[in-house]
Amino acid sequence: MGLKLKVDGKDIPLNEFVEKMLGGAVVGAVTSLKGIKEEWKKIEIDISK
């Protein structure tokens, strides 16, 4: 699984632990939603405040 984090357009480097933790949390939440197929290819999240 690949995970990239950008804040205000700046790439934020992630170590393996953080990548697995964030990726696992997002994938677990999204795949539990009704209508999401097991064969998903890409998940995109855009958060603004």
PDB file of N, CA, C and O in Angstrom, chain B, residues numbered from 101:
ATOM      1  N   MET B 101       0.859  -1.171   0.000  1.00  0.00           N
ATOM      2  CA  MET B 101       0.000   0.000   0.000  1.00  0.00           C
ATOM      3  C   MET B 101       0.906   1.234   0.000  1.00  0.00           C
ATOM      4  O   MET B 101       1.896   1.292   0.730  1.00  0.00           O
ATOM      5  N   GLY B 102       0.560   2.190  -0.807  1.00  0.00           N
ATOM      6  CA  GLY B 102       1.292   3.449  -0.829  1.00  0.00           C
ATOM      7  C   GLY B 102       0.439   4.551  -0.223  1.00  0.00           C
ATOM      8  O   GLY B 102      -0.769   4.600  -0.457  1.00  0.00           O
ATOM      9  N   LEU B 103       1.045   5.418   0.537  1.00  0.00           N
ATOM     10  CA  LEU B 103       0.325   6.511   1.165  1.00  0.00           C
ATOM     11  C   LEU B 103       1.186   7.761   1.091  1.00  0.00           C
ATOM     12  O   LEU B 103       2.364   7.735   1.447  1.00  0.00           O
ATOM     13  N   LYS B 104       0.596   8.853   0.629  1.00  0.00           N
ATOM     14  CA  LYS B 104       1.288  10.137   0.581  1.00  0.00           C
ATOM     15  C   LYS B 104       0.496  11.145   1.391  1.00  0.00           C
ATOM     16  O   LYS B 104      -0.735  11.143   1.366  1.00  0.00           O
ATOM     17  N   LEU B 105       1.197  12.001   2.103  1.00  0.00           N
ATOM     18  CA  LEU B 105       0.553  13.045   2.885  1.00  0.00           C
ATOM     19  C   LEU B 105       1.107  14.390   2.432  1.00  0.00           C
ATOM     20  O   LEU B 105       2.321  14.590   2.385  1.00  0.00           O
ATOM     21  N   LYS B 106       0.204  15.307   2.100  1.00  0.00           N
ATOM     22  CA  LYS B 106       0.589  16.673   1.746  1.00  0.00           C
ATOM     23  C   LYS B 106      -0.190  17.626   2.631  1.00  0.00           C
ATOM     24  O   LYS B 106      -1.391  17.447   2.836  1.00  0.00           O
ATOM     25  N   VAL B 107       0.485  18.635   3.155  1.00  0.00           N
ATOM     26  CA  VAL B 107      -0.155  19.681   3.941  1.00  0.00           C
ATOM     27  C   VAL B 107       0.196  21.011   3.277  1.00  0.00           C
ATOM     28  O   VAL B 107       1.368  21.367   3.160  1.00  0.00           O
ATOM     29  N   ASP B 108      -0.829  21.737   2.846  1.00  0.00           N
ATOM     30  CA  ASP B 108      -0.646  22.996   2.129  1.00  0.00           C
ATOM     31  C   ASP B 108       0.314  22.837   0.955  1.00  0.00           C
ATOM     32  O   ASP B 108       1.149  23.706   0.704  1.00  0.00           O
ATOM     33  N   GLY B 109       0.189  21.715   0.235  1.00  0.00           N
ATOM     34  CA  GLY B 109       0.993  21.467  -0.951  1.00  0.00           C
ATOM     35  C   GLY B 109       2.380  20.920  -0.690  1.00  0.00           C
ATOM     36  O   GLY B 109       3.105  20.609  -1.635  1.00  0.00           O
ATOM     37  N   LYS B 110       2.770  20.792   0.581  1.00  0.00           N
ATOM     38  CA  LYS B 110       4.107  20.294   0.924  1.00  0.00           C
ATOM     39  C   LYS B 110       4.035  18.807   1.270  1.00  0.00           C
ATOM     40  O   LYS B 110       3.240  18.398   2.117  1.00  0.00           O
ATOM     41  N   ASP B 111       4.873  17.999   0.608  1.00  0.00           N
ATOM     42  CA  ASP B 111       4.948  16.578   0.921  1.00  0.00           C
ATOM     43  C   ASP B 111       5.499  16.386   2.333  1.00  0.00           C
ATOM     44  O   ASP B 111       6.520  16.967   2.700  1.00  0.00           O
ATOM     45  N   ILE B 112       4.807  15.565   3.111  1.00  0.00           N
ATOM     46  CA  ILE B 112       5.241  15.256   4.469  1.00  0.00           C
ATOM     47  C   ILE B 112       5.758  13.814   4.473  1.00  0.00           C
ATOM     48  O   ILE B 112       4.997  12.889   4.191  1.00  0.00           O
ATOM     49  N   PRO B 113       7.034  13.613   4.786  1.00  0.00           N
ATOM     50  CA  PRO B 113       7.571  12.249   4.792  1.00  0.00           C
ATOM     51  C   PRO B 113       6.971  11.438   5.942  1.00  0.00           C
ATOM     52  O   PRO B 113       6.788  11.940   7.051  1.00  0.00           O
ATOM     53  N   LEU B 114       6.672  10.181   5.650  1.00  0.00           N
ATOM     54  CA  LEU B 114       6.095   9.280   6.648  1.00  0.00           C
ATOM     55  C   LEU B 114       6.997   8.068   6.813  1.00  0.00           C
ATOM     56  O   LEU B 114       7.495   7.516   5.832  1.00  0.00           O
ATOM     57  N   ASN B 115       7.204   7.658   8.055  1.00  0.00           N
ATOM     58  CA  ASN B 115       7.951   6.419   8.252  1.00  0.00           C
ATOM     59  C   ASN B 115       6.987   5.236   8.056  1.00  0.00           C
ATOM     60  O   ASN B 115       5.775   5.425   7.947  1.00  0.00           O
ATOM     61  N   GLU B 116       7.532   4.038   8.015  1.00  0.00           N
ATOM     62  CA  GLU B 116       6.732   2.840   7.710  1.00  0.00           C
ATOM     63  C   GLU B 116       5.597   2.638   8.716  1.00  0.00           C
ATOM     64  O   GLU B 116       4.485   2.278   8.329  1.00  0.00           O
ATOM     65  N   PHE B 117       5.866   2.864   9.990  1.00  0.00           N
ATOM     66  CA  PHE B 117       4.835   2.686  11.016  1.00  0.00           C
ATOM     67  C   PHE B 117       3.654   3.623  10.794  1.00  0.00           C
ATOM     68  O   PHE B 117       2.503   3.188  10.819  1.00  0.00           O
ATOM     69  N   VAL B 118       3.932   4.909  10.578  1.00  0.00           N
ATOM     70  CA  VAL B 118       2.866   5.894  10.390  1.00  0.00           C
ATOM     71  C   VAL B 118       2.094   5.598   9.111  1.00  0.00           C
ATOM     72  O   VAL B 118       0.868   5.712   9.089  1.00  0.00           O
ATOM     73  N   GLU B 119       2.796   5.218   8.045  1.00  0.00           N
ATOM     74  CA  GLU B 119       2.130   4.879   6.784  1.00  0.00           C
ATOM     75  C   GLU B 119       1.177   3.704   6.972  1.00  0.00           C
ATOM     76  O   GLU B 119       0.043   3.744   6.493  1.00  0.00           O
ATOM     77  N   LYS B 120       1.622   2.665   7.660  1.00  0.00           N
ATOM     78  CA  LYS B 120       0.760   1.502   7.896  1.00  0.00           C
ATOM     79  C   LYS B 120      -0.415   1.857   8.805  1.00  0.00           C
ATOM     80  O   LYS B 120      -1.538   1.412   8.570  1.00  0.00           O
ATOM     81  N   MET B 121      -0.160   2.659   9.848  1.00  0.00           N
ATOM     82  CA  MET B 121      -1.202   3.022  10.793  1.00  0.00           C
ATOM     83  C   MET B 121      -2.279   3.873  10.118  1.00  0.00           C
ATOM     84  O   MET B 121      -3.466   3.558  10.214  1.00  0.00           O
ATOM     85  N   LEU B 122      -1.873   4.947   9.436  1.00  0.00           N
ATOM     86  CA  LEU B 122      -2.842   5.808   8.754  1.00  0.00           C
ATOM     87  C   LEU B 122      -3.556   5.061   7.632  1.00  0.00           C
ATOM     88  O   LEU B 122      -4.777   5.142   7.498  1.00  0.00           O
ATOM     89  N   GLY B 123      -2.787   4.340   6.834  1.00  0.00           N
ATOM     90  CA  GLY B 123      -3.377   3.585   5.725  1.00  0.00           C
ATOM     91  C   GLY B 123      -4.378   2.549   6.209  1.00  0.00           C
ATOM     92  O   GLY B 123      -5.465   2.416   5.647  1.00  0.00           O
ATOM     93  N   GLY B 124      -4.010   1.820   7.245  1.00  0.00           N
ATOM     94  CA  GLY B 124      -4.906   0.795   7.786  1.00  0.00           C
ATOM     95  C   GLY B 124      -6.188   1.390   8.345  1.00  0.00           C
ATOM     96  O   GLY B 124      -7.269   0.830   8.163  1.00  0.00           O
ATOM     97  N   ALA B 125      -6.069   2.520   9.024  1.00  0.00           N
ATOM     98  CA  ALA B 125      -7.261   3.174   9.586  1.00  0.00           C
ATOM     99  C   ALA B 125      -8.203   3.645   8.481  1.00  0.00           C
ATOM    100  O   ALA B 125      -9.415   3.444   8.561  1.00  0.00           O
ATOM    101  N   VAL B 126      -7.636   4.277   7.446  1.00  0.00           N
ATOM    102  CA  VAL B 126      -8.473   4.777   6.345  1.00  0.00           C
ATOM    103  C   VAL B 126      -9.106   3.614   5.578  1.00  0.00           C
ATOM    104  O   VAL B 126     -10.308   3.622   5.314  1.00  0.00           O
ATOM    105  N   VAL B 127      -8.303   2.625   5.225  1.00  0.00           N
ATOM    106  CA  VAL B 127      -8.834   1.484   4.475  1.00  0.00           C
ATOM    107  C   VAL B 127      -9.904   0.756   5.289  1.00  0.00           C
ATOM    108  O   VAL B 127     -10.943   0.381   4.745  1.00  0.00           O
ATOM    109  N   GLY B 128      -9.665   0.555   6.570  1.00  0.00           N
ATOM    110  CA  GLY B 128     -10.654  -0.113   7.416  1.00  0.00           C
ATOM    111  C   GLY B 128     -11.961   0.648   7.482  1.00  0.00           C
ATOM    112  O   GLY B 128     -13.031   0.047   7.392  1.00  0.00           O
ATOM    113  N   ALA B 129     -11.894   1.955   7.637  1.00  0.00           N
ATOM    114  CA  ALA B 129     -13.114   2.769   7.709  1.00  0.00           C
ATOM    115  C   ALA B 129     -13.850   2.776   6.381  1.00  0.00           C
ATOM    116  O   ALA B 129     -15.067   2.596   6.340  1.00  0.00           O
ATOM    117  N   VAL B 130     -13.119   2.984   5.297  1.00  0.00           N
ATOM    118  CA  VAL B 130     -13.761   3.105   3.983  1.00  0.00           C
ATOM    119  C   VAL B 130     -14.341   1.775   3.514  1.00  0.00           C
ATOM    120  O   VAL B 130     -15.462   1.736   3.007  1.00  0.00           O
ATOM    121  N   THR B 131     -13.595   0.689   3.675  1.00  0.00           N
ATOM    122  CA  THR B 131     -14.092  -0.594   3.180  1.00  0.00           C
ATOM    123  C   THR B 131     -15.265  -1.119   3.998  1.00  0.00           C
ATOM    124  O   THR B 131     -15.972  -2.020   3.547  1.00  0.00           O
ATOM    125  N   SER B 132     -15.481  -0.577   5.182  1.00  0.00           N
ATOM    126  CA  SER B 132     -16.638  -1.007   5.968  1.00  0.00           C
ATOM    127  C   SER B 132     -17.925  -0.311   5.514  1.00  0.00           C
ATOM    128  O   SER B 132     -19.017  -0.685   5.942  1.00  0.00           O
ATOM    129  N   LEU B 133     -17.796   0.691   4.657  1.00  0.00           N
ATOM    130  CA  LEU B 133     -18.972   1.410   4.163  1.00  0.00           C
ATOM    131  C   LEU B 133     -19.722   0.577   3.132  1.00  0.00           C
ATOM    132  O   LEU B 133     -19.119  -0.131   2.326  1.00  0.00           O
ATOM    133  N   LYS B 134     -21.017   0.671   3.171  1.00  0.00           N
ATOM    134  CA  LYS B 134     -21.865  -0.054   2.228  1.00  0.00           C
ATOM    135  C   LYS B 134     -21.604   0.451   0.809  1.00  0.00           C
ATOM    136  O   LYS B 134     -21.529   1.658   0.579  1.00  0.00           O
ATOM    137  N   GLY B 135     -21.468  -0.470  -0.132  1.00  0.00           N
ATOM    138  CA  GLY B 135     -21.296  -0.111  -1.529  1.00  0.00           C
ATOM    139  C   GLY B 135     -19.852  -0.035  -1.994  1.00  0.00           C
ATOM    140  O   GLY B 135     -19.604   0.160  -3.184  1.00  0.00           O
ATOM    141  N   ILE B 136     -18.895  -0.182  -1.090  1.00  0.00           N
ATOM    142  CA  ILE B 136     -17.484  -0.158  -1.477  1.00  0.00           C
ATOM    143  C   ILE B 136     -17.079  -1.577  -1.865  1.00  0.00           C
ATOM    144  O   ILE B 136     -17.243  -2.518  -1.089  1.00  0.00           O
ATOM    145  N   LYS B 137     -16.549  -1.714  -3.079  1.00  0.00           N
ATOM    146  CA  LYS B 137     -16.157  -3.032  -3.571  1.00  0.00           C
ATOM    147  C   LYS B 137     -14.813  -3.444  -2.991  1.00  0.00           C
ATOM    148  O   LYS B 137     -13.971  -2.599  -2.687  1.00  0.00           O
ATOM    149  N   GLU B 138     -14.620  -4.747  -2.841  1.00  0.00           N
ATOM    150  CA  GLU B 138     -13.366  -5.284  -2.326  1.00  0.00           C
ATOM    151  C   GLU B 138     -12.199  -4.978  -3.254  1.00  0.00           C
ATOM    152  O   GLU B 138     -11.053  -4.929  -2.808  1.00  0.00           O
ATOM    153  N   GLU B 139     -12.473  -4.772  -4.526  1.00  0.00           N
ATOM    154  CA  GLU B 139     -11.433  -4.566  -5.526  1.00  0.00           C
ATOM    155  C   GLU B 139     -11.093  -3.093  -5.736  1.00  0.00           C
ATOM    156  O   GLU B 139     -10.670  -2.722  -6.831  1.00  0.00           O
ATOM    157  N   TRP B 140     -11.262  -2.252  -4.739  1.00  0.00           N
ATOM    158  CA  TRP B 140     -10.963  -0.824  -4.896  1.00  0.00           C
ATOM    159  C   TRP B 140      -9.500  -0.661  -5.296  1.00  0.00           C
ATOM    160  O   TRP B 140      -8.653  -1.493  -4.969  1.00  0.00           O
ATOM    161  N   LYS B 141      -9.222   0.434  -6.012  1.00  0.00           N
ATOM    162  CA  LYS B 141      -7.866   0.684  -6.493  1.00  0.00           C
ATOM    163  C   LYS B 141      -7.232   1.913  -5.840  1.00  0.00           C
ATOM    164  O   LYS B 141      -6.026   1.926  -5.594  1.00  0.00           O
ATOM    165  N   LYS B 142      -8.029   2.941  -5.557  1.00  0.00           N
ATOM    166  CA  LYS B 142      -7.466   4.170  -5.010  1.00  0.00           C
ATOM    167  C   LYS B 142      -8.503   4.854  -4.130  1.00  0.00           C
ATOM    168  O   LYS B 142      -9.678   4.936  -4.488  1.00  0.00           O
ATOM    169  N   ILE B 143      -8.062   5.344  -2.981  1.00  0.00           N
ATOM    170  CA  ILE B 143      -8.903   6.117  -2.073  1.00  0.00           C
ATOM    171  C   ILE B 143      -8.273   7.497  -1.973  1.00  0.00           C
ATOM    172  O   ILE B 143      -7.076   7.611  -1.709  1.00  0.00           O
ATOM    173  N   GLU B 144      -9.066   8.552  -2.181  1.00  0.00           N
ATOM    174  CA  GLU B 144      -8.567   9.906  -2.058  1.00  0.00           C
ATOM    175  C   GLU B 144      -9.384  10.652  -1.004  1.00  0.00           C
ATOM    176  O   GLU B 144     -10.613  10.580  -0.984  1.00  0.00           O
ATOM    177  N   ILE B 145      -8.684  11.361  -0.141  1.00  0.00           N
ATOM    178  CA  ILE B 145      -9.343  12.172   0.895  1.00  0.00           C
ATOM    179  C   ILE B 145      -8.760  13.569   0.821  1.00  0.00           C
ATOM    180  O   ILE B 145      -7.542  13.741   0.780  1.00  0.00           O
ATOM    181  N   ASP B 146      -9.627  14.561   0.804  1.00  0.00           N
ATOM    182  CA  ASP B 146      -9.208  15.973   0.797  1.00  0.00           C
ATOM    183  C   ASP B 146      -9.870  16.630   2.004  1.00  0.00           C
ATOM    184  O   ASP B 146     -11.096  16.706   2.078  1.00  0.00           O
ATOM    185  N   ILE B 147      -9.064  17.101   2.943  1.00  0.00           N
ATOM    186  CA  ILE B 147      -9.598  17.703   4.160  1.00  0.00           C
ATOM    187  C   ILE B 147      -9.193  19.174   4.191  1.00  0.00           C
ATOM    188  O   ILE B 147      -8.013  19.502   4.067  1.00  0.00           O
ATOM    189  N   SER B 148     -10.172  20.053   4.355  1.00  0.00           N
ATOM    190  CA  SER B 148      -9.913  21.488   4.443  1.00  0.00           C
ATOM    191  C   SER B 148     -10.528  22.043   5.719  1.00  0.00           C
ATOM    192  O   SER B 148     -11.483  21.477   6.250  1.00  0.00           O
ATOM    193  N   LYS B 149      -9.989  23.133   6.204  1.00  0.00           N
ATOM    194  CA  LYS B 149     -10.614  23.765   7.356  1.00  0.00           C
ATOM    195  C   LYS B 149     -10.852  25.222   7.073  1.00  0.00           C
ATOM    196  O   LYS B 149     -11.375  25.939   7.925  1.00  0.00           O
TER     197      LYS B 149
END
